[in-house]
Amino acid sequence: MSLIKFTDQISSKFAAGGRCTATPDLTGRYAIVTGANTGIGLETAVTLARLGAHVVVASRDSDRTREAVKIIMHRSGSHSVSAIYIDLSDLKSIHAFADQYKATGYPLHLLINNAGIMMPPQREETVQGFERQFGINHLGHYLLTHLLLPILKASAPARVISLASIAHRSGNMDFSDLQYRTTPYAPLASYGRSKLANIMFSHELNTRMAAKGVTAYSVHPGLVRTDLARYCIDTWWKRALSFPFRITTPIVFKTPEEGAQTTLHCALSPLSELDPGKYYVDCRKAHVYRLEGYDADACERLWDESAKLVGVDAAV
């Protein structure tokens, strides 16, 4: 037995969490998965394609994205996989993606807002000057979803699943300084804010759109062995916890395939088994640690503030 298989078996006993048991026929259904060129997004795309969906990989123009399309086709046995390039740190790129998708004439039944970054040690900005974690993890997906809502509504029933994190408990929604322009930048607090925003966005999106056939969910995939934590590993984790981290990672962290299960649960399970607008962990509805998470006024304010920041009409 290889070391990789051995550590995966250990992980399945200690860290795996819930599993999606729904396997509907997705023939004729269309899905977009952001960040599907690696990790959880790739595993999500493989399962959706295997079940018959046409999957669009929404990632940056790179050899990795082109290789991911080949991998998804090979592992799923499906040729209904394509890529449309997007850079979620650039609003112009997001508009170009939406225009290109609209031009295909495809419907859209599943939008998986999976891509993200985690805890760069210094404050960085997107092309338009937003704090990078908030700009990519929240504002980029907010704009993408907003631009695709007409297609989602026309394709109803449709679902939007956004990857949040238990790290939302470390964030707060300070509307006076969402971009950390005056508040001292803290990597974890900033990441937590962006993940709290994912939960609030999903709740508000569902409030606005459920009656029109578009439901929304936020999910925490668990601790997963992906390159999302590359900034952490390259800084203080690497210096302080390098050896124990390498030893315990295979035990306490999920594989990417295991990490995709809650996303798939919310994407594939019968609507009667789900609670739209809510936050899920290990394929179950979970507790939101911050009061803003489901607060109607706060969620509406975040929606409106986000619309102003990305330059769209808040009405949908």
C-alpha positions in Angstrom: 0.0 0.0 0.0 1.3 3.4 -0.9 1.9 6.1 1.7 -0.7 8.3 0.0 -3.4 5.6 0.2 -2.5 4.8 3.8 -2.8 8.4 4.9 -6.1 8.7 3.0 -7.5 5.7 4.8 -6.5 7.3 8.2 -8.1 10.6 7.1 -11.3 8.8 6.2 -11.6 7.5 9.8 -10.8 10.7 11.6 -11.7 13.7 9.4 -14.0 12.6 6.7 -17.3 14.0 8.1 -20.6 13.4 6.2 -21.0 12.2 2.6 -23.4 13.1 -0.1 -25.6 10.2 -0.9 -27.7 11.8 -3.7 -26.8 10.7 -7.2 -29.4 12.3 -9.5 -29.2 12.1 -13.3 -27.9 15.5 -14.3 -28.2 15.0 -18.1 -29.2 18.3 -19.6 -28.1 20.3 -16.6 -25.4 23.0 -16.7 -23.0 23.9 -13.9 -20.3 26.5 -13.3 -17.6 25.7 -10.7 -15.2 28.5 -9.9 -11.7 27.4 -9.0 -12.3 23.9 -10.5 -8.7 23.6 -11.7 -7.6 22.1 -8.4 -8.7 20.8 -5.0 -12.3 20.8 -3.8 -13.5 22.5 -7.0 -11.9 19.9 -9.3 -13.5 17.1 -7.2 -16.9 18.8 -7.3 -16.6 19.2 -11.1 -15.7 15.5 -11.5 -18.8 14.3 -9.7 -21.1 16.7 -11.5 -19.7 15.6 -14.9 -19.9 12.0 -13.9 -23.6 12.4 -13.2 -24.2 13.9 -16.6 -24.0 17.7 -16.1 -22.2 19.9 -18.6 -19.5 21.5 -16.4 -17.8 24.8 -17.0 -14.5 25.2 -15.3 -14.3 28.9 -14.3 -10.6 29.6 -13.5 -7.8 31.7 -14.7 -6.2 31.2 -18.1 -3.4 28.8 -17.3 -1.9 25.4 -18.1 -3.3 24.2 -14.9 -6.9 25.0 -16.0 -6.4 23.3 -19.4 -5.0 20.3 -17.7 -7.9 20.2 -15.2 -10.4 20.0 -18.0 -8.6 16.9 -19.3 -8.5 15.4 -15.8 -12.2 16.0 -15.3 -13.1 14.5 -18.6 -10.8 11.4 -18.0 -12.0 10.8 -14.4 -15.7 11.4 -15.1 -15.9 9.7 -18.5 -17.7 12.8 -19.8 -16.7 15.1 -22.7 -19.2 17.7 -21.6 -16.6 19.8 -19.8 -15.3 23.1 -20.9 -13.5 26.2 -19.6 -14.2 29.9 -19.6 -11.4 31.9 -18.0 -12.0 34.3 -15.2 -9.9 36.3 -12.7 -12.1 37.0 -9.7 -9.7 39.7 -8.6 -10.7 41.8 -11.6 -14.3 43.0 -12.1 -13.7 43.4 -15.9 -12.7 39.8 -16.1 -15.9 38.8 -14.3 -18.0 40.8 -16.7 -16.2 39.3 -19.6 -16.9 35.8 -18.2 -20.6 36.5 -17.8 -20.8 37.9 -21.3 -19.1 34.9 -22.8 -21.3 32.5 -20.8 -24.4 34.3 -22.0 -23.2 34.1 -25.6 -23.1 30.3 -25.4 -26.9 30.2 -24.9 -26.5 27.6 -22.2 -28.9 27.5 -19.3 -27.5 27.4 -15.8 -28.7 25.2 -13.0 -25.8 25.1 -10.6 -23.4 27.9 -9.7 -20.7 26.7 -7.3 -18.8 29.7 -5.9 -15.8 27.6 -4.8 -12.6 29.7 -5.5 -10.9 31.7 -2.9 -7.7 32.8 -1.1 -6.8 32.4 2.5 -4.7 34.7 4.8 -2.0 36.4 2.8 0.3 37.8 5.5 0.2 41.4 4.2 -2.7 43.4 3.0 -3.1 43.1 -0.7 -5.5 44.6 -3.2 -7.4 43.5 -6.2 -7.3 45.2 -9.6 -10.0 47.7 -8.5 -8.4 48.3 -5.1 -10.4 46.1 -2.8 -8.8 44.2 0.1 -7.9 41.0 -1.7 -9.6 38.4 0.6 -12.9 40.3 0.7 -12.5 41.3 -3.0 -12.1 37.7 -4.3 -13.9 35.6 -1.8 -17.0 37.8 -1.5 -17.2 40.7 -4.0 -15.9 38.6 -7.0 -18.5 35.9 -6.4 -21.2 38.5 -5.6 -20.7 40.2 -8.9 -20.5 36.9 -10.8 -23.7 35.6 -9.3 -25.5 39.0 -9.8 -24.6 38.9 -13.6 -25.7 35.3 -14.0 -29.0 35.7 -12.1 -31.1 36.3 -15.2 -29.9 32.9 -16.6 -30.3 31.2 -13.2 -33.9 32.5 -13.0 -34.7 31.4 -16.5 -33.3 27.9 -15.8 -35.1 27.5 -12.5 -35.0 25.4 -10.4 -31.4 26.4 -9.9 -29.0 26.6 -6.9 -26.1 28.7 -5.8 -23.6 27.2 -3.4 -20.9 29.3 -1.9 -18.0 28.0 0.1 -17.7 29.7 3.4 -15.7 28.5 6.4 -15.9 27.9 10.1 -13.4 30.7 10.2 -16.3 33.1 9.8 -16.4 33.0 13.7 -13.1 35.1 13.6 -14.7 37.8 11.4 -17.0 40.7 11.9 -18.8 42.9 9.4 -17.5 46.4 10.1 -19.4 48.4 7.5 -17.3 51.5 8.3 -14.1 49.8 7.1 -14.9 46.7 5.0 -11.5 47.0 3.2 -9.2 47.3 6.2 -8.1 50.7 5.1 -8.0 52.2 8.5 -8.2 49.2 10.8 -4.9 47.3 11.2 -4.9 44.4 8.8 -5.1 40.9 10.4 -5.0 37.9 8.0 -7.3 35.6 10.0 -9.8 38.4 10.9 -9.9 39.5 7.2 -10.4 35.9 6.0 -13.1 35.4 8.6 -14.9 38.6 7.4 -14.9 37.3 3.8 -16.3 33.9 4.9 -18.9 35.6 7.1 -19.8 37.6 4.0 -20.3 34.3 2.1 -22.8 33.2 4.6 -24.7 36.5 4.7 -24.7 36.7 0.9 -26.2 33.3 0.6 -28.8 34.0 3.2 -29.8 37.3 1.5 -29.7 35.8 -2.0 -32.0 33.0 -0.9 -34.4 35.6 0.7 -34.6 37.5 -2.6 -34.6 34.6 -5.1 -36.2 31.5 -3.5 -39.6 32.5 -4.7 -38.2 32.8 -8.2 -36.8 29.3 -8.2 -33.2 30.0 -7.2 -32.1 28.7 -3.8 -28.8 29.4 -2.1 -26.6 27.7 0.5 -23.2 28.3 2.2 -21.0 25.4 3.2 -17.9 24.8 5.3 -15.9 22.0 3.6 -13.9 21.2 6.7 -10.1 21.1 7.0 -9.0 19.9 3.6 -5.6 19.1 2.1 -5.5 21.7 -0.7 -3.2 24.6 -1.6 -5.6 27.1 -0.1 -3.5 27.4 3.0 -0.2 28.0 1.1 0.2 31.5 2.7 0.0 30.0 6.1 2.4 27.2 5.4 4.9 29.6 3.9 4.9 31.8 7.0 4.2 31.0 10.6 3.0 27.4 10.3 6.1 26.6 8.4 8.4 28.1 11.0 6.6 27.0 14.2 4.8 23.8 13.3 6.5 22.4 10.2 7.2 18.9 11.5 4.1 18.2 13.6 2.0 19.8 10.8 3.4 17.4 8.2 2.8 14.5 10.5 -0.8 15.3 11.6 -2.1 16.8 8.3 -3.0 13.3 6.8 -4.9 12.4 9.9 -6.9 15.6 10.7 -7.4 17.0 7.2 -9.8 15.7 4.7 -8.9 14.7 1.2 -10.2 17.1 -1.5 -12.8 14.5 -2.5 -14.1 14.3 1.1 -14.0 18.1 1.3 -16.4 18.3 -1.7 -19.1 16.3 -0.1 -21.0 19.1 1.6 -21.0 21.2 -1.6 -22.4 18.2 -3.4 -25.0 17.5 -0.7 -26.4 21.0 -1.2 -26.1 20.8 -5.0 -27.7 17.4 -5.5 -30.0 16.5 -2.6 -33.7 16.8 -3.0 -34.9 20.2 -2.0 -37.2 18.7 0.5 -34.2 17.5 2.5 -32.5 20.9 2.6 -33.1 24.2 4.3 -32.3 26.9 1.7 -30.4 30.0 2.8 -28.6 28.2 5.6 -25.1 27.1 6.4 -24.0 23.5 6.1 -21.1 21.5 7.6 -20.5 17.7 7.0 -23.7 17.5 5.0 -25.8 18.9 7.9 -27.3 22.3 8.7 -24.9 23.9 11.2 -24.7 26.7 13.7 -23.6 30.2 12.5 -21.3 31.7 15.2 -21.8 35.4 14.3 -25.1 37.2 14.9 -24.8 39.0 11.5 -25.0 35.7 9.7 -28.7 35.5 9.5 -29.6 39.1 10.6 -32.0 40.5 8.0 -30.8 44.1 8.3 -27.1 43.2 8.2 -27.5 40.8 5.3 -29.5 43.4 3.3 -26.9 46.1 4.1 -24.1 43.9 2.9 -25.9 43.2 -0.3 -26.5 46.9 -0.9 -23.0 47.9 0.0 -21.6 45.1 -2.3 -23.7 46.3 -5.2 -22.3 49.9 -4.7 -18.7 48.6 -4.6 -18.9 46.5 -7.8 -21.1 49.0 -9.6 -24.4 47.2 -10.1 -28.0 47.8 -9.2 -28.9 46.1 -5.9 -32.3 45.1 -7.3 -32.7 41.6 -8.8 
